[in-house]
Amino acid sequence: MKDKTGVFVAIDLGAESGRAISGWLDDGILKIKEVRRFTTHRVQIGQHLFWDAPAIFNEIKHSLRLLAGEKIAGIGVTTWGVDHAFIDKSGLLISLPFHYRDRRTENIMEDVFKIVSREEIFNKTGIQFMPLNSLFQLYATAKQYPWILSCANKMLFMPDLFNFWLSGTVASEFTIASTSQMLNPLKTKYKPRGDWAKDILRKLRIPTHFLADIVPPGKKLGVLAKYIQEETGCGKIPVYSVCCHDTASAVFAVPATGENYAYISSGTWSLLGKEVDQPIINSQSLQYNFTNEGGYGGKIRFLKNIMGLWIWQECRREWETKYGRQYSYVELGSLAEKEKPFTSLIDVNSSMFLFPGNMVEKIQKFCRTTNQKVPSSIGEISRTILESLALEYKLHIERLESIAGKLDVIHIVGGGSQNKVLSNFAASATGKKVLCGPVEATSIGNIGVQMIAAKVIKNQSEFRKLVAQSFPVTMYEGENLDAWDGPYRKYLELKKISDQQI
């Protein structure tokens, strides 16, 4: 039985697919339902890779049409970080948004460091260095297509763009803005914290006039635009700024108790970290390339971006083309389990794996150049990826503990939490208890922020208890823990001689 408040709609856009999820309270239990799943459209045009934002927006509107008969209490949008679009003074989209894997940012970081030092950027933003960060994307755009920036009235991150199209309100939500490497979390202009690092942008000759005001998660931006009400058959639905960065929403929904836990938001990327009250900006976090991203209520998600399941996803796509069939991740995991352990390892955070294309060949090249057995079968390659990813988790759990204190348990949330093979490998490699679930953590967190904003739920603590009693969690305690010690030493040696790391 649905609560009289109605259903809250979470639009969760990921790098591979998007989904519309509805959520409601039913006798003290949070229920969710997948309304539809759709492609998050990307398109190669000439030498550049873009997001087809209008096509994605059509998918959002189609999802709303399917919910037209429901009493909808709110809608919120979450997406990946860093990517952004520009609108002119009349609100028109100036260009399709560049995809973060567009190659225009290759080798761009060293150009930036010649103007503003790595240390200065980190000390003012607390964000780890990746060529896909908004700061480097903007620098590349300013060099190649300066007219885009000069014509821009406002820069909107991907969820901000969809919020604008839904409600007509221009704003930059805190958690998504924090991914850009352009926000100084130590400043206090905006609530809950931070201000734009305009001094860095000016040194790089990047305009700042298009930076939007920052709003916290849980703010009502407005209601659904009238033309969308008519097009979808929906009424004046409140549009909320949730934790618009998908990882921030997923972390919001972690069903954790106590403080000595780490989280891994597992999907295309693996975001491994810990919630802290203040940014940790020091020489050690700079050395280890950790990042300080925004969370709910001004919390900081101190974390490490790890390549995650991206490498496996790309291999799966190649195998589908080569063999004419789509392998499920369960099937690929089963094939991996049958292979001999620790035959070959790759540095999953090497920049050679960052961009799409020829992923199987890249893995084989890495193994060949590091004098390892070259994996050839689907099972061998899958096992190589999963074991290497688990060892990368071990490395960064150790580093996280050295900076932020001892950890007793790892919560894995998101789609990757369904991967039994990787979850068991993670528990075995790290020696930590691993708790997996909920799978739809991003959408659940999205719905939770809306519920708090609508005063259906009191606060995050109450919501996390609701999540714990509403969704199953699977526990892994690992096996043959000592067997991972030798491969871990080998993995660390490989990372020292690998390509540039992220």
N, C-alpha and C positions, 0 to 999 in steps of 0.2 A: 504494500500500500504506500503510495507516494505521500510524502509530507505535504501539508497544505501550502507550504512555501512555493512548491513547484520544483522544476528541474533546473540545474545549472549546467551550462554547456561549455565544455572545454574543447578548444581547437588546438590540437597538438601537432605541430609541423616539424617533422624530422628530415634529415638529409635524404632518406630513401622514400619515405611515405608520410602522409598526414592522416589524421583521423579526427573524427568528431565523436566525443564521448559525452553522454549525459549522466548526471549524478544527482542522487536525491537521498533523503533520509527515510528509512522504513523501520519504524519501531526501534529506533536507536542504533540502527546499522546503516552504514553508507553503502548504497547500491550504485553500480555503474553499468552502463550499456553502451556498446559500440554502435553508433548510429550508422557510420560508413567509414570506409578507408579509401584513400585515394593517393595518386602519385603527386609528389611535390615536384612540379615540372621544372626541369632544367633544359637549357638549349644551347648548343654550340652554334655561334654565328661568326663566320670567319675564323679569326684566331682567338676569339674570346668565348668564355663560358659564362652564361647568365642564368639567373632564376627568371622563369616566366611568371612574374608576380601576378599579372592579370588572370592568367589561367588558374593559378592557385586560389585567387580570390573567388573565381567562379566556383571552384570546388567548395569553398566555405559557404557561399550562398546556396549552393545545391544542398549542402548538409542542413542548412536552416530550413529549407523548403520541406525536408523530410520530417522536421520537428514542428511544423506549423500548427498541428493539432494539440500540441502540448502547452501547458502553462510554463513558460520559460522565465526563470527568475534572474538570469544573468548569462553573459557570455564573456569568455576570456581567451586570449590567444598567447600561445608560447611557441618559440622557434629556437633554432640554433643561434649562436652568438655571432658577433663581428660584422656580418653582412648588413648592407644598408642601401637606401635609395634616396633620391633627391626629388623634391617637388618645387615648382616655381611659385610665384606669388598668387597665381590663381588656383593652386593645388594640383596642377597637372604633373604627372610623372615625367621627368626629363629623359630618363633612360632606364632600360631594364637594369635591375641590380646585378652587379657582378657577383659571380659565385666565388666563395672563398678559395676554391681550388683553381681558379683562373691563374694562368701562368705569368701574368704581368707582374706578380710580386716575387718571382724567383730571383734570388740574389739581391733583393732590394734592401735587406736589413743593413748590410755593410755600407751602402750609400748613405743611409740615414745616420749611422753611427759616426760618419765623418763630420756631421753637422752637430748632432746632439749625442752625447756619450750614452752608452748602454747604462752606466751607473745613474746618470741623471734621469733618464726615462724611468728606470725601475724605482728609484727613490721617490719619484713624484706620482707614480701610478700603481706600483706594486704588482704589475702584471707580467707574467712570463712572456718570453720572446718567441713568437712564431711569425713567419712571414705573412700569414693570413690575417693577422690582427688588423683592425680597422685603421690604426695609425699608419701602417705600411701600405694598406690598400689606398688610403687617401693620398699618401705621398706619390704612389705610382700613378694614380689618376691625375694628380696635379701636374706631373711631368708629361704624361701622354695626352690627356684630354682635359686641359685646364678650363675649357669652356663649360664643362659640366658643373664645375665648382662655381664659376663666376655667374652662371645662370640660376644657381640654386637659391631658393629662399629658405628652405629647411632641409636638414638631413634627418631621415627617419630610419632607425633600425627596422629589421623585417617585421617584428610584431607591432612596432609603432606605426608602420605603414598600413598594416591591416586594421589596426585600431582607428587610424585616421579615416580609412575608407569606410569602416563600419559606422563611426560616430561623428566624423567631421572634426574631431578634436586633435590638435597637434600637440604632442608631448613625447618626451623620451623617458621611458620607465627605468628606474634605478638599476635593477639587476642586469638588464640587457645593455645599458650604457656602460656598466662596469667592465664588460668584456672587451671594450674597444681599445684599451691602452691609451685612452685619452681623458680619463677621469681621475682626479686626485682624491682618494678616499680620506685623506687627512684634513681636507678643507671642510667647511661647515655651512656653505651657502644654502645648500638644499637639504631638506629632510628626506630620509634619515641621516644622510651624510654625503659629503663630497661636493666637488665643483669641477668643471672642465679645466683641464691642464692647458689653457690657452697659450701660455708662454712657450711650451714645447711646439705647438702648432705654428706659432708665429716664427720661431727660429727656422722651421722647415718651410716657411713661406706658404703655409696652408691657410686659407681663409677661415675665420671663426664665426662669421656673421650668421651661418646657417645652423648653428648648434641650438637645439631646442631646450626649453626648460625641462628640468628633471622632476618626475613625480614618483612617489613611493608605490610599492605594490599595495593593492587594496583600495585604490582611489576609483571612484565612479567617474568615468570620462564623459559620459553622456548616455544617450539612448540610440538605438538603431536608427540610421538615417531613413527619412520618410520613403525615399525611392526603394530602399531595400525592404522596408516593411511591406510595400506594395508588391515588390517582385517575389518575395518569399512567402507572403501570407502571415508573417509574424507581426506581433505588436511592438510596442515601445519597450523593447528589451534593454535593460541596463547593460552597458559595455564597461567592463572593469579592467583597469591595469592590474593584472595579477603579477606573480613573479614571472615576467615575460621571457626570461632566459629559461630554456627547458630544464637545464640542470638545477637552477635555483628552485623551480617548482618541484622537481623530483626530490631534492634534499628537504624541502619543506614537508614532504609526506613520509620521510623515513620514520618507521615505527620504532624509534629508539627510546631507551630509558637510560638515565645516567649521562655521563659526559665522555667516558673513555671508549669511544667508538669512532671508527672511520666509515666513510661511505664510498661506494663506487657506483656512480650512475653509468650503467653499462649499455652501450649501443654502438653506433658508428664510432663514437669516441668513448673512451673510458675516463671519467672524471673522478679521480681518487683524492679524497681530502678529509678535512675535519672542519666543523663549524667553530669559529672563535669570535670573541667579542670585539677585537681590535685587529687592524691589519698587522701582519708580521712582515715588516720590510727591513731586512738586514742582509749582511754579506752572505750568510748561509742560505737564505731563501733565494737570493740572487744566484749564487753558485749552483744550486740545485734546480734553478728555473721553475720555482713554484710561483703560484699566482694568488692574488687576493681579489676575489670577485664578490659582488654584493649579494646579500641574502635578505630574507624577510626581516623587517624590523631593524634594519641597520646592521645585522650580523654580517660577518665576513666568511665566505667559503674559501678557506685556505686549501688550495688543491694543486694537483698536477694534471695537465692534459696528457693523456696517453692515447696513442693512435687507435686503440680499441679494435672493434670488429670490422673496421673499414677494409683492412687488407683481405680478410676472409670474404667480405661482401664482394670485393672486386674480383677475387678468384672465382667465386660462385657465379658471377655474371659471365666470366670468360668460359667456364665449364658449360654453362647453359648454351652459349653460342656454339661451342665446339662440339658438344654431344647432343644438342637438340632436345634437352630436357632440363627441368628445373629441380635441382637437389634441395631438399629441405635442410635446415640447419640441424635438425635431429638426425637426419640420415648422414650428413657430413660428420657430425660428432661421433656417430656409431662407427663410421669408417676410420676415424682418427683413433678411437679406442683400440682397434684391432692391430694397430701398427706398433712396432718396437719403440719403446720410449727413448727420448733424448738422442735420436740419431743425428738431427740437425737443429740448429737454433738460428734465429735472425734477431737483429736489433729492431724491435717493432717500432721504436720511436726514431729511427733513422729517417732523414728527410727524403731519402730515395724512394720511400713508400708513400709520400704525402700526396702526390698527384696521380690522377687516374691513368689507366692504360698499362697493358703488358705486366700485370702484377705477378703472375706465375713466373714469367721470365725474370723479373726483378728478384724474386725470392731465390730462384736457382742461381742467378748471378752472384747474389750475396754469399750463398753457401760455397759456390765455386771459388770465389776470390778469398774466402776465409778458410780454404782447405778442409771443407767438410763434405760429407756425403751429400750429393745433390738429390733432393727429393723429387720424385717424378709422378707418383700416383696421387690421386685425389686424397686418399687417406694419409699418405706421408706428408703432403703439403699442409693438410688441415692440422695434423698433430704438431708439426713444426710451428705453425702460427699460434695454436692454443697454449702449448708449453712455453713458448717464448713470452707470450702475453702474461701468463701467470708469474714468470720470473721477473718481468718488468714490474708487476704489482709488488712482488717481494722487495725489490730495490726501493721503491718509493714509499712503501709502508715503513721500512727501516729509516729512511730519511725523514719522513713525517714524524716518527717517534723521536728522532734526535732533535727536532725543532720544537714540536708541540706537545711532547709528553707521551707516556705509555698508552697503548691501545689494547683493549681486550677482545674486541669483536669487530668484524667488518660487515656492514650492511650493504648488500648488492641489490640495487633497484633498477627498474627499467627492463627493456626487452631482453637484454643480455642475461638477466637473472634467471631466465628459463633454460639457459645453457648448462645442463647438468655436468657435462665434461669439464668445461672451463671453471665452473664453481668449485668442483672437487679439486681440480688442479690448483686453484687459488688458495683453498684451505690447506692443501698439502704443501705448497711452496712457502706460504707465509707462516704456517704453524698457528694461525688464528682460527677461531670459530667464525664461520661464515654463515650469515643469515640472508636468505634470498627472498625478495618480494617486498612490496607488490610490483607486478609487472608493469602496470599502467601508472607508475608513480608520478610521472609528469602531469598527466591529466588529473589524477587524484589531488595533487598539490594545487593545481590550477583551480579546481572546484573548491578546495579548502579555503583558499584566499578569498574567493568570491563569497563563500558562506560566512566568513568572519566579517567581511565588508558589509554583508546584508544582515549582520547580527543574528544569524541562525546558529552559529558556533561562537563561543566566547573568545578563544585564543588558540594559538598554535599548540600549546600543551594539550588542551582538550581535544584538538583535532587529531594529534598523533595517537592518543588513546583510542579514538574512534577508528583510525586506520588499523591499529593493532587488533582490534576486535572484529573488524570487518573483512580482512583479507588474510589468506593463509601465508605462512612463512615457512620455507624449507631450510633446514640446518645441515651444514656440512662441517665435519671435523677433520677431514683429511685422512690420508693413509700413506704409509711408507715415507714419513716425513724426512728421514735421514737420506733417502734416495735423491732428494733434490739439492743436497749440499754441493756435490761435485758439479752437476750441471749449472748451478748458480755461479760457481767460480768461473766456469767456462763462459757463461753468459757475460759476466763482467769483463772478461778479457776481450770478448768480441766487440763489446761497446767501445772499448778504447781504440780499436782500429777501424771502426765503421765510419760511414759517411757522416756529415754534419747531423747532429741530433736536434730534436725539437725540445 
